[in-house]
């Protein structure tokens, strides 16, 4: 069914669970100025954003990610929804004298609800549900729950210096094999923002670049370059508020590629605790509409909202849905 083809990007939520454990090591930051890293402090109006790693620490986050797709095909409309909740963490295995740290990445729990609309009864999964272990379609998810999947060597600014996969990536749910590099830079699975090496002041910006792969046809894939730009919006005590926006840099004129990238042009906000050296909250949103993605009288709109909070925060993570999608 053609309209069902329009909502295929939603299937990636299942597959991408194994991809929280990696974002592109090719990311590069653009320093906003050339100040010395030692020239920092609130008194001078500049701030050094850096992670503080302590051996043995386990830094956990709870995330709620809601996605809604509306596809229209020759007068027929389908609505597909997804809600994915996760508890994930990175464990600091070792801290080197220069401040770099070895981090193990772990997903402790996941709950998913997916509905493709129409007569679809929907699919629900909770990794705490022992009954789901007998269902083959969830087998590969259980292979990663609670187990270290990778070890990263990270600098204090969040840059990944080395990546070691603990074991082979399990096959995806459905067809084909998912490679970690192919699902890099996805907001629901990243965990460290790359900060500038030098101190910055309110209003300064910096950026990082990453690559993602899209399918052009059965035999050809294309690399798409993305750029995320950050801005230090404000500082309140030890809390730095940072906004960000993601843009697609690689030009293309292919409706199929547009569908695959429909959730990649994101915007959001994060709060970083400079004293503790960790992100305490993050929101990521997207709202994209495609006209004629598979021919005349077709359209597709995708909205999503991700909310992530440090598990030690007293405020609970809410699962508020993305802004309601109105028919046009």
PyMOL commands that set and color helices and strands:
alter all, ss='L'
color gray80, all
select helices_A, chain A and resi 2-6+8-19+42-44+130-134+136-142+180-183+187-189+255-260
alter helices_A, ss='H'
color red, helices_A
select strands_A, chain A and resi 29-30+58-73+76-95+101-115+123-126+150-154+160-165+205-215+221-236+239-248+267-273+278-291+298-310
alter strands_A, ss='S'
color yellow, strands_A
deselect
rebuild
show_as cartoon
